[in-house]
Amino acid sequence: MKLPRDLSGQDLVKYLKKLGYQVSHQTGSHIRLTTQQQGEHHITIPAHNPLKVGTLNAILKDIGNHFQINRDELLNQLLGK
């Protein structure tokens, strides 16, 4: 699946709540999320609009590694496509 080009950091935070991520704190334009599902995992999302494709890819790769699913499966879960 092709990465969305118009996804903002705030939108990604909303989508990640489906996977149990919660905002733990925010410093400036960086939002720190934490989940306890399948072990504790932290991820930092820049609150940019839109997110750069490389940044989004790196975030999704990190989350996919934590949940042991590939990027396309993760995008299907998050975006519901």
ROBASE-292389 format. One record per residue: residue number from 1; chain; x, y, z of N, C-alpha, C in turn. Coordinates in nm, 2 decimals, decimal comma. Each point is the difference from the previous one (the first is absolute). Layout:
REM residues N
 num cadena   n.px   n.py   n.pz  ca.px  ca.py  ca.pz   c.px   c.py   c.pz
 NUM      A      X      Y      Z      X      Y      Z      X      Y      Z
...
//
This chain:
REM residues 81
 num cadena   n.px   n.py   n.pz  ca.px  ca.py  ca.pz   c.px   c.py   c.pz
   1      A   0,08  -0,12   0,00  -0,08   0,12   0,00   0,09   0,12   0,00
   2      A  -0,04   0,10  -0,08   0,08   0,12  -0,01  -0,03   0,09   0,13
   3      A   0,11   0,06   0,05  -0,01   0,09   0,11  -0,08   0,12  -0,03
   4      A  -0,09   0,05   0,09  -0,07   0,12  -0,02   0,09   0,12   0,00
   5      A  -0,02   0,09  -0,09   0,09   0,12  -0,01  -0,06   0,12   0,08
   6      A  -0,12  -0,01   0,05  -0,06   0,12   0,06  -0,03  -0,03   0,15
   7      A   0,06  -0,09   0,06  -0,03  -0,04   0,14   0,08   0,09   0,09
   8      A  -0,07   0,06   0,10   0,06   0,09   0,09   0,04  -0,08   0,13
   9      A   0,09   0,06   0,08   0,04  -0,07   0,12  -0,12  -0,02   0,10
  10      A  -0,09   0,10   0,00  -0,12  -0,01   0,09  -0,09  -0,11  -0,05
  11      A  -0,02  -0,02  -0,13  -0,08  -0,11  -0,05   0,06  -0,13   0,03
  12      A   0,13  -0,01  -0,01   0,07  -0,13   0,03  -0,02  -0,04   0,15
  13      A   0,01   0,10   0,08  -0,03  -0,02   0,15  -0,14  -0,06   0,02
  14      A  -0,10   0,06  -0,07  -0,13  -0,06   0,01  -0,01  -0,14  -0,05
  15      A   0,06  -0,03  -0,11   0,00  -0,14  -0,06   0,07  -0,09   0,10
  16      A   0,11   0,04   0,06   0,07  -0,09   0,09  -0,07  -0,04   0,12
  17      A  -0,10   0,08   0,04  -0,08  -0,03   0,12  -0,07  -0,14  -0,02
  18      A  -0,03  -0,04  -0,13  -0,06  -0,13  -0,03   0,09  -0,11   0,05
  19      A   0,13   0,02   0,00   0,10  -0,10   0,05   0,03   0,01   0,15
  20      A  -0,07   0,09   0,07   0,02   0,01   0,14   0,10   0,11   0,04
  21      A   0,05   0,08  -0,09   0,10   0,10   0,03  -0,08   0,12   0,06
  22      A   0,07   0,06   0,10  -0,06   0,11   0,07   0,11   0,11   0,01
  23      A  -0,04   0,13   0,00   0,10   0,10   0,01   0,05   0,01   0,14
  24      A   0,13  -0,02   0,01   0,06   0,01   0,14   0,04   0,14   0,03
  25      A   0,06   0,07  -0,10   0,02   0,15   0,02   0,04   0,06  -0,14
  26      A   0,01   0,13   0,00   0,04   0,07  -0,12   0,10   0,11   0,03
  27      A   0,11   0,01  -0,07   0,09   0,10   0,01   0,02   0,07  -0,13
  28      A  -0,05   0,13   0,00   0,00   0,07  -0,13  -0,08  -0,07  -0,10
  29      A   0,06  -0,03  -0,12  -0,08  -0,06  -0,10   0,02  -0,15  -0,01
  30      A   0,05  -0,06   0,11   0,01  -0,14   0,00  -0,09  -0,07   0,10
  31      A  -0,08  -0,09  -0,04  -0,09  -0,07   0,08   0,05  -0,14   0,04
  32      A   0,01  -0,03   0,12   0,05  -0,13   0,05  -0,12  -0,09   0,03
  33      A   0,00  -0,12  -0,06  -0,11  -0,10   0,02   0,05  -0,12   0,06
  34      A  -0,08  -0,07   0,08   0,04  -0,12   0,07  -0,11  -0,10  -0,01
  35      A   0,03  -0,13  -0,02  -0,09  -0,11   0,01   0,05  -0,10   0,09
  36      A  -0,09  -0,08   0,06   0,04  -0,11   0,08  -0,04  -0,13  -0,06
  37      A  -0,06   0,00  -0,12  -0,04  -0,12  -0,07   0,13  -0,07  -0,06
  38      A   0,01  -0,13   0,03   0,11  -0,08  -0,05   0,13   0,06   0,06
  39      A   0,00   0,04   0,12   0,12   0,06   0,06   0,00   0,15  -0,02
  40      A   0,07   0,07   0,08   0,00   0,15   0,00   0,08   0,05  -0,13
  41      A  -0,06   0,10  -0,06   0,07   0,05  -0,12  -0,03   0,15   0,00
  42      A   0,10   0,08  -0,03  -0,01   0,15  -0,02   0,03   0,04  -0,14
  43      A  -0,07   0,10  -0,05   0,03   0,05  -0,13  -0,02   0,16   0,01
  44      A   0,08   0,07  -0,07  -0,01   0,14  -0,01  -0,05   0,04  -0,14
  45      A  -0,10   0,08   0,00  -0,06   0,05  -0,13   0,01   0,15  -0,01
  46      A   0,06   0,05  -0,10   0,01   0,15  -0,02  -0,14   0,05  -0,04
  47      A  -0,04   0,11   0,06  -0,13   0,05  -0,03   0,00   0,09  -0,12
  48      A   0,05  -0,05  -0,11   0,02   0,07  -0,13  -0,12  -0,03  -0,09
  49      A  -0,03   0,09  -0,09  -0,11  -0,02  -0,10   0,05   0,04  -0,14
  50      A   0,02  -0,09  -0,09  -0,01  -0,15   0,02   0,13  -0,06   0,05
  51      A   0,00  -0,12   0,04   0,12  -0,07   0,04   0,08  -0,03  -0,13
  52      A   0,13   0,01   0,01   0,08  -0,04  -0,11  -0,01  -0,15  -0,02
  53      A   0,01  -0,05  -0,13  -0,02  -0,14  -0,03   0,10  -0,09   0,07
  54      A   0,13   0,05   0,01   0,10  -0,08   0,06  -0,02  -0,01   0,15
  55      A  -0,05   0,11   0,06  -0,03   0,00   0,15  -0,11  -0,10   0,03
  56      A  -0,11   0,01  -0,08  -0,11  -0,09   0,01   0,04  -0,14  -0,01
  57      A   0,08  -0,03  -0,10   0,04  -0,14  -0,03   0,08  -0,05   0,12
  58      A   0,09   0,08   0,06   0,08  -0,04   0,11  -0,08  -0,03   0,12
  59      A  -0,10   0,09   0,03  -0,10  -0,02   0,11  -0,07  -0,13  -0,02
  60      A  -0,06  -0,02  -0,12  -0,08  -0,13  -0,02   0,09  -0,12   0,01
  61      A   0,12   0,01  -0,05   0,10  -0,12   0,01   0,02  -0,03   0,15
  62      A   0,02   0,10   0,08   0,03  -0,02   0,14  -0,12  -0,07   0,07
  63      A  -0,12   0,05  -0,03  -0,12  -0,05   0,06  -0,03  -0,14  -0,05
  64      A   0,02  -0,02  -0,13  -0,01  -0,14  -0,06   0,09  -0,10   0,06
  65      A   0,13   0,04   0,03   0,09  -0,09   0,07  -0,05  -0,03   0,14
  66      A  -0,05   0,09   0,07  -0,05  -0,02   0,13  -0,12  -0,10   0,00
  67      A  -0,09   0,02  -0,09  -0,12  -0,09  -0,01   0,02  -0,12  -0,09
  68      A   0,12  -0,01  -0,06   0,04  -0,11  -0,09  -0,10  -0,02  -0,11
  69      A  -0,03   0,11  -0,07  -0,08   0,00  -0,12   0,07   0,09  -0,10
  70      A  -0,03  -0,03  -0,13   0,07   0,09  -0,10  -0,07   0,13  -0,02
  71      A   0,06   0,09  -0,07  -0,05   0,13  -0,02  -0,14   0,01  -0,06
  72      A  -0,02  -0,09  -0,10  -0,13   0,00  -0,07  -0,12  -0,04   0,09
  73      A   0,03  -0,11   0,08  -0,10  -0,04   0,10  -0,03   0,11   0,10
  74      A   0,11   0,07   0,04  -0,02   0,11   0,10  -0,08   0,11  -0,06
  75      A   0,03   0,04  -0,12  -0,08   0,10  -0,07  -0,15  -0,04  -0,01
  76      A  -0,02  -0,12  -0,03  -0,14  -0,05  -0,02  -0,07   0,01   0,14
  77      A   0,07  -0,03   0,11  -0,07   0,01   0,13  -0,02   0,14   0,04
  78      A   0,09   0,09  -0,03  -0,01   0,14   0,04  -0,10   0,08  -0,08
  79      A   0,01  -0,02  -0,14  -0,08   0,08  -0,09  -0,13  -0,07  -0,04
  80      A  -0,01  -0,13   0,03  -0,12  -0,07  -0,03  -0,03  -0,01  -0,15
  81      A   0,10  -0,02  -0,08  -0,02  -0,01  -0,14   0,01  -0,14  -0,05
//
